[in-house]
């Protein structure tokens, strides 16, 4: 690395600018630890600093994580560069499944490539192997659990994906130079309740939290999700690798004084904790780089001052099937009417869940639950007020999920998956793109035929709107959210 590059990295570290958080990590030779660039500990000398693209790379170089800035809370990286998208999709999959025993061959199969190719592209992007990255994911999850919960060390080891307590202790001591119990004593972490656990997820500021809550509140499925006191709460139903059904609830809030989301998880969800946290990240768009988005979309303010606001997020989804059903039910009716139908659907075919939280009573049905219904689907859903055509589309989507015909999450080629969606009777271009925007996390969706977009860009034809939106690539999904939010601000 050239001297001017080193100077630039050190200047970024010295500035403590949140825009650099998660983009690199700093190994400090005088202490043997590595930090986020926003770390508030005493600034080390420039000659003692080495820079790494990932936490995994820093750990492979022999550094242990800082107990002040907690590298496990660093926000992730947004997926925009096609040349690196495979490695980044793999990193997301590793994070989500770090608690399982999935092999590299199985992971590569999910991504549609060979394990040899995956190792090559992963090393080129992150400078570590997928296995090394996975080990760091497990260790950082374990560190978070040791710091923020009162789980036993054995439970921490199992939840983080280590096959045995001995293996966990050995790797933890090797990487961090202290035992798990020693870390717990140093950080004095813990929780009082035996019924839930609270963890923290970092993001890049700014974050327009209230706008996110407003969007989710308007589309909330009663019984499944609710907004209370500035918090988002929902039921959870996931299936483990051993086909065990796990039920529980989560609560997500944003402290006003920190760039983190606080995630409280029912203790019953411990076997699927990595998946739960990954879904929370997707729902709340925590991989977003708001400065990069705003830099491109600030041109929208020429249309109308204040149209583009820094910190906008695109709401993702927690359950892809739930989102697709909600999208289908929302066709050609109001948002409120669609929520009513979705709530009836969940109450009738979902699974009752005891949460102890007012407004959370059912988990949303799984695709298998709908496929298992006897007789004509229209006869079942018609009693809920769902027309026959919509009922058939909901059933067709359930079959698509079970058969794995469409990739609703990893999305190697989102445009191809959108095209597949439109072959399902009852799903047109708007619905397919909306589903891609929220389930596939595709950042470049623009809904020129949407009523809200038309209203926000009044007097322009769809063709003119599309031409205008070309300047907003690759963040047109965020442009769409800005347009929708502008309508709320004028009410």
C-alpha positions in Angstrom: 0.0 0.0 0.0 1.4 3.4 -1.0 2.2 6.1 1.6 -0.6 8.4 0.4 -3.1 5.5 0.6 -2.0 4.8 4.2 -2.3 8.5 5.0 -5.9 8.4 3.6 -6.9 5.4 5.7 -5.4 6.9 8.9 -7.2 10.2 8.2 -10.5 8.3 7.9 -9.8 6.5 11.1 -8.8 9.7 12.9 -12.0 11.5 11.7 -14.3 8.9 13.3 -16.7 9.6 10.4 -19.6 7.1 10.5 -19.6 6.9 6.7 -16.5 4.8 6.9 -18.0 2.4 9.5 -17.9 -1.2 8.2 -15.9 -0.3 5.1 -12.6 -1.2 6.7 -11.1 -2.3 10.1 -7.9 -1.2 11.8 -5.4 -3.6 13.3 -3.3 -2.0 16.1 0.0 -3.7 16.5 0.7 -2.1 19.9 -2.4 -3.6 21.5 -3.1 -6.7 19.3 -6.7 -5.6 18.8 -8.7 -4.5 15.8 -11.2 -1.7 15.7 -14.0 -0.1 13.6 -12.9 3.3 12.2 -15.5 4.9 14.5 -13.8 3.6 17.7 -13.6 6.1 20.5 -10.7 4.5 22.3 -7.4 6.4 22.4 -6.1 7.0 18.8 -3.0 4.8 18.2 0.0 6.1 16.3 -0.2 5.8 12.5 2.8 3.5 12.3 1.0 1.0 14.5 -2.0 0.7 12.2 -2.8 -1.9 9.5 -6.0 -1.8 7.5 -8.2 -4.7 6.5 -11.4 -4.9 4.4 -13.2 -7.3 6.8 -13.2 -8.4 10.4 -12.3 -11.8 9.2 -9.1 -10.6 7.5 -8.1 -8.7 10.7 -8.6 -11.9 12.8 -6.7 -14.0 10.3 -3.8 -11.6 10.8 -3.9 -12.3 14.5 -5.9 -9.4 15.9 -8.7 -9.8 18.4 -11.8 -7.6 18.5 -12.0 -4.4 20.4 -14.2 -4.4 23.5 -15.0 -0.7 23.1 -16.2 -0.4 19.6 -17.3 -4.0 19.2 -16.6 -4.9 15.5 -19.6 -7.3 15.5 -21.9 -4.3 15.5 -20.4 -2.8 12.3 -22.9 -2.4 9.5 -22.7 -4.6 6.4 -22.0 -3.8 2.7 -24.7 -2.9 0.2 -24.9 -5.1 -2.9 -24.4 -3.0 -6.1 -21.2 -4.2 -7.8 -22.1 -7.1 -10.0 -18.5 -8.4 -10.1 -18.5 -8.9 -6.3 -22.2 -9.8 -5.9 -21.5 -13.6 -5.7 -19.1 -13.2 -2.8 -21.4 -10.8 -1.0 -24.4 -13.1 -1.4 -22.2 -15.8 0.0 -21.2 -13.7 2.9 -24.9 -13.0 3.7 -25.7 -16.7 3.5 -22.8 -17.5 5.8 -24.0 -14.9 8.3 -27.6 -16.3 8.2 -26.6 -19.9 8.5 -23.5 -19.7 10.7 -25.5 -21.6 13.4 -26.1 -24.6 11.1 -23.7 -27.2 9.9 -24.0 -26.4 6.3 -20.9 -27.3 4.2 -19.2 -25.1 1.7 -20.4 -27.5 -1.1 -24.0 -27.0 0.0 -23.5 -23.3 0.2 -22.0 -23.2 -3.3 -25.0 -25.3 -4.6 -27.4 -22.7 -3.2 -25.5 -20.0 -5.1 -25.4 -22.0 -8.3 -21.6 -22.4 -8.6 -18.9 -24.8 -7.6 -17.2 -24.6 -4.2 -13.8 -24.0 -6.0 -15.2 -21.0 -7.9 -16.8 -19.7 -4.7 -13.5 -19.9 -2.8 -11.7 -18.0 -5.6 -14.2 -15.1 -5.9 -14.6 -14.9 -2.1 -10.9 -14.7 -1.5 -10.6 -12.0 -4.2 -13.3 -9.9 -2.5 -12.6 -10.4 1.1 -9.0 -11.7 1.3 -10.0 -14.7 3.4 -11.6 -18.1 2.6 -15.3 -18.7 3.1 -14.4 -21.1 6.0 -12.4 -18.4 7.7 -15.2 -15.9 7.2 -17.7 -18.4 8.6 -15.5 -18.9 11.7 -15.4 -15.1 12.3 -19.2 -14.9 11.9 -19.6 -17.6 14.5 -17.1 -16.0 16.9 -18.6 -12.6 16.6 -22.1 -13.9 17.2 -20.8 -15.8 20.2 -19.1 -12.7 21.5 -22.3 -10.7 21.2 -24.2 -13.4 23.0 -21.6 -13.6 25.8 -21.7 -9.8 26.1 -25.4 -9.1 25.9 -27.1 -12.2 27.3 -26.9 -14.6 30.2 -27.0 -17.7 28.0 -24.7 -20.4 29.3 -21.4 -20.8 27.5 -22.6 -24.1 26.1 -25.8 -22.5 24.7 -23.7 -19.8 23.2 -21.4 -22.3 21.6 -24.3 -24.4 20.1 -26.3 -21.3 18.9 -23.2 -19.9 17.2 -22.7 -23.1 15.2 -19.8 -24.8 17.0 -20.2 -28.5 17.1 -18.8 -28.8 20.6 -17.9 -26.7 23.6 -14.2 -27.8 23.4 -14.0 -26.6 19.8 -15.6 -23.3 20.7 -13.3 -22.7 23.7 -10.2 -23.6 21.7 -10.9 -21.3 18.8 -12.1 -18.5 21.0 -8.9 -18.5 23.1 -6.8 -18.8 20.0 -8.4 -15.8 18.3 -9.2 -13.5 21.3 -6.5 -14.6 23.8 -9.0 -15.0 26.6 -11.7 -17.5 27.5 -15.4 -17.0 26.9 -16.0 -16.8 30.7 -13.2 -14.2 31.0 -14.8 -12.0 28.3 -18.2 -12.2 30.1 -16.5 -11.1 33.4 -14.8 -8.2 31.6 -17.9 -6.9 29.8 -20.3 -7.6 32.7 -23.0 -8.3 30.1 -26.2 -10.1 30.9 -30.0 -10.1 30.9 -32.4 -10.4 33.7 -35.2 -12.2 31.9 -35.2 -15.9 31.1 -37.9 -15.5 28.5 -36.1 -13.3 26.0 -32.7 -12.0 25.0 -31.6 -8.6 23.6 -29.0 -8.1 21.0 -27.8 -5.1 18.9 -27.3 -4.6 15.2 -25.4 -1.7 13.7 -26.3 0.4 10.7 -24.8 3.4 8.8 -26.5 6.6 9.8 -28.7 8.5 9.1 -31.7 6.3 9.5 -35.3 7.7 9.1 -36.8 5.3 11.6 -40.2 6.9 11.9 -40.7 6.7 8.2 -39.9 3.0 8.3 -42.4 2.4 11.1 -45.1 4.4 9.3 -44.7 2.3 6.2 -44.8 -1.0 8.2 -47.7 0.2 10.4 -49.9 1.0 7.4 -49.3 -2.5 6.0 -49.3 -4.5 9.3 -51.1 -7.8 9.4 -53.1 -7.8 12.6 -52.2 -10.7 14.8 -48.9 -11.2 13.1 -47.2 -7.8 13.5 -47.9 -4.5 15.4 -46.3 -1.1 16.1 -46.3 -0.1 19.7 -44.5 2.7 21.4 -42.0 3.2 18.6 -41.3 -0.5 18.4 -42.0 -3.1 15.7 -43.1 -6.4 17.1 -44.1 -9.6 15.3 -44.5 -13.3 15.6 -42.0 -15.7 14.1 -42.4 -19.3 12.7 -39.3 -20.9 11.3 -38.3 -24.5 10.5 -34.8 -25.8 11.5 -32.6 -28.0 9.4 -34.0 -31.0 11.4 -37.5 -29.9 10.3 -38.4 -28.8 13.8 -41.0 -26.0 13.9 -39.9 -23.1 16.1 -42.3 -20.3 17.3 -41.7 -17.1 19.1 -41.7 -13.3 18.8 -39.3 -10.4 18.3 -39.3 -6.7 19.1 -37.2 -4.1 17.2 -36.5 -0.5 18.3 -34.0 2.2 17.7 -32.3 4.0 20.6 -32.1 7.7 19.9 -28.5 8.1 21.0 -26.8 5.2 19.2 -26.5 4.0 15.6 -27.9 0.5 16.4 -31.2 -1.3 16.4 -32.1 -3.1 19.6 -33.6 -6.6 18.9 -35.3 -8.5 21.6 -35.9 -12.1 20.8 -38.0 -14.7 22.6 -35.8 -17.4 24.2 -37.8 -20.1 22.2 -36.1 -18.8 19.0 -32.6 -19.6 20.2 -32.2 -22.6 17.8 -32.8 -20.2 14.8 -31.2 -17.0 16.2 -28.8 -16.4 13.2 -31.7 -16.7 10.8 -33.9 -14.3 12.9 -31.1 -11.7 13.0 -30.5 -12.0 9.2 -34.2 -11.5 8.5 -34.3 -8.4 10.8 -31.4 -7.0 8.8 -33.3 -7.6 5.6 -36.5 -6.1 6.9 -34.9 -2.9 8.1 -32.5 -2.5 5.2 -29.5 -2.5 7.4 -27.0 -3.0 4.6 -27.9 0.3 3.1 -25.2 2.9 2.4 -27.3 6.1 2.8 -24.6 8.5 1.7 -24.1 6.6 -1.6 -27.8 6.6 -2.1 -28.3 10.3 -1.4 -25.3 11.3 -3.6 -27.2 9.9 -6.6 -30.8 10.8 -5.6 -30.1 14.4 -4.5 -30.9 15.4 -8.0 -34.6 14.6 -7.2 -34.7 17.9 -5.2 -34.7 19.8 -8.5 -38.2 18.4 -9.0 -39.3 19.6 -5.6 -37.2 20.8 -2.7 -37.1 18.1 0.1 -38.2 15.3 -2.2 -35.1 13.3 -1.5 -34.2 13.0 2.2 -30.9 11.5 3.5 -31.4 8.3 5.5 -34.3 6.8 3.6 -34.6 3.0 3.7 -36.5 0.5 1.5 -38.5 -1.8 3.8 -37.6 -5.4 3.1 -39.4 -8.4 4.5 -39.1 -10.9 7.3 -41.1 -13.7 5.6 -41.0 -13.8 1.7 -44.2 -15.8 1.3 -46.0 -13.5 3.7 -44.9 -10.5 1.7 -45.9 -12.0 -1.7 -49.4 -12.9 -0.4 -49.7 -9.4 1.0 -48.7 -7.9 -2.4 -51.2 -10.1 -4.3 -54.0 -9.1 -1.9 -53.1 -5.5 -2.4 -53.8 -5.5 -6.1 -56.4 -2.9 -7.2 -57.6 -2.2 -3.6 -56.6 0.2 -0.8 -53.7 -0.5 1.5 -56.1 -0.7 4.4 -58.4 -3.2 2.7 -55.4 -5.4 1.7 -54.3 -5.5 5.4 -57.8 -6.5 6.4 -57.7 -9.5 4.0 -54.2 -10.5 5.0 -55.2 -10.4 8.7 -58.2 -12.7 8.0 -56.0 -15.0 6.1 -53.4 -15.2 8.9 -56.1 -15.7 11.6 -57.8 -18.5 9.7 -54.8 -20.5 8.4 -51.9 -19.3 10.6 -50.7 -21.0 13.8 -51.7 -19.6 17.2 -48.7 -18.4 19.1 -48.6 -17.5 22.8 -46.6 -14.3 23.1 -48.0 -12.5 26.1 -48.0 -9.4 23.8 -51.2 -7.6 22.9 -51.9 -7.8 19.2 -49.6 -10.8 18.5 -51.6 -13.9 18.3 -50.8 -15.9 15.1 -47.8 -16.8 13.0 -48.4 -16.3 9.3 -49.2 -19.6 7.3 -46.3 -21.4 5.6 -46.6 -22.3 1.9 -47.1 -25.9 2.9 -50.1 -25.0 5.0 -51.9 -23.6 1.9 -50.9 -26.5 -0.4 -52.3 -28.9 2.2 -55.8 -27.5 2.0 -58.3 -29.9 0.5 -60.7 -29.0 -2.4 -60.8 -25.8 -4.4 -58.7 -23.0 -3.0 -61.4 -20.5 -4.0 -63.8 -22.3 -1.7 -61.5 -21.8 1.2 -60.3 -18.2 0.6 -63.6 -17.0 -0.8 -65.2 -17.0 2.6 -62.6 -14.4 3.7 -63.5 -12.0 0.9 -60.6 -13.1 -1.4 -61.7 -13.4 -5.0 -61.1 -16.6 -6.9 -58.3 -15.2 -9.1 -56.4 -14.0 -6.1 -56.9 -17.3 -4.3 -55.4 -19.2 -7.3 -52.4 -16.9 -7.4 -51.8 -17.4 -3.7 -51.8 -21.1 -4.2 -49.6 -20.9 -7.2 -47.1 -18.9 -5.2 -47.1 -21.4 -2.4 -46.2 -24.2 -4.9 -43.5 -21.9 -6.3 -42.0 -21.5 -2.8 -42.1 -25.2 -2.0 -40.6 -26.3 -5.4 -38.0 -23.6 -5.3 -38.8 -22.4 -8.8 -38.0 -18.7 -8.0 -35.2 -17.3 -5.9 -36.8 -14.8 -3.5 -33.7 -14.1 -1.5 -30.2 -14.6 -3.0 -31.1 -13.4 -6.5 -28.2 -14.0 -8.8 -30.2 -12.3 -11.6 -33.2 -10.3 -10.2 -34.5 -9.4 -13.6 -34.8 -13.1 -14.5 -36.6 -13.8 -11.3 -39.0 -10.9 -12.0 -39.7 -12.4 -15.4 -40.5 -15.8 -13.8 -42.9 -14.1 -11.4 -44.9 -12.6 -14.3 -45.5 -16.0 -15.7 -47.7 -16.8 -12.7 -51.3 -16.0 -13.5 -52.4 -13.0 -11.5 -49.0 -11.4 -11.2 -48.3 -8.5 -13.4 -45.3 -6.2 -13.8 -46.1 -3.9 -10.9 -46.5 -6.8 -8.4 -43.5 -8.7 -9.6 -41.2 -5.6 -9.3 -42.7 -4.7 -5.9 -42.0 -8.3 -4.7 -38.4 -8.0 -6.0 -37.9 -4.7 -4.3 -38.9 -6.0 -0.9 -38.0 -9.7 -0.8 -35.0 -9.9 -3.2 -33.7 -6.5 -1.9 -33.3 -5.3 -5.5 -32.3 -1.6 -5.1 -33.1 -0.6 -8.7 -36.9 -1.0 -9.0 -38.9 1.9 -10.4 -42.7 1.6 -10.4 -43.8 4.1 -13.1 -47.3 2.7 -13.3 -47.9 3.0 -9.5 -50.6 5.4 -8.5 -48.5 7.0 -5.8 -45.5 7.5 -8.1 -47.8 9.1 -10.7 -49.3 11.4 -8.1 -45.9 12.5 -6.8 -44.7 13.1 -10.4 -47.9 14.6 -11.6 -48.2 15.8 -15.2 -45.6 13.4 -16.5 -46.3 10.3 -18.6 -44.9 6.9 -17.6 -42.5 7.2 -20.5 -41.3 10.6 -19.2 -41.0 9.2 -15.7 -38.9 6.3 -16.8 -36.6 8.6 -18.7 -36.2 10.8 -15.7 -35.5 7.8 -13.4 -32.6 6.7 -15.5 -30.5 9.2 -13.6 -31.5 7.6 -10.4 -29.9 4.2 -11.1 -28.9 2.0 -9.3 -31.0 3.3 -6.4 -34.5 3.6 -8.1 -36.1 1.6 -5.3 -35.0 4.4 -2.9 -36.3 7.0 -5.3 -39.7 5.2 -5.2 -39.7 5.3 -1.4 -38.9 9.0 -1.5 -41.8 9.6 -3.8 -44.2 7.6 -1.7 -43.0 9.4 1.5 -43.5 12.8 -0.1 -47.2 12.1 -0.4 -47.4 11.4 3.4 -45.6 14.6 4.1 -48.1 16.6 2.2 -51.2 15.2 4.0 
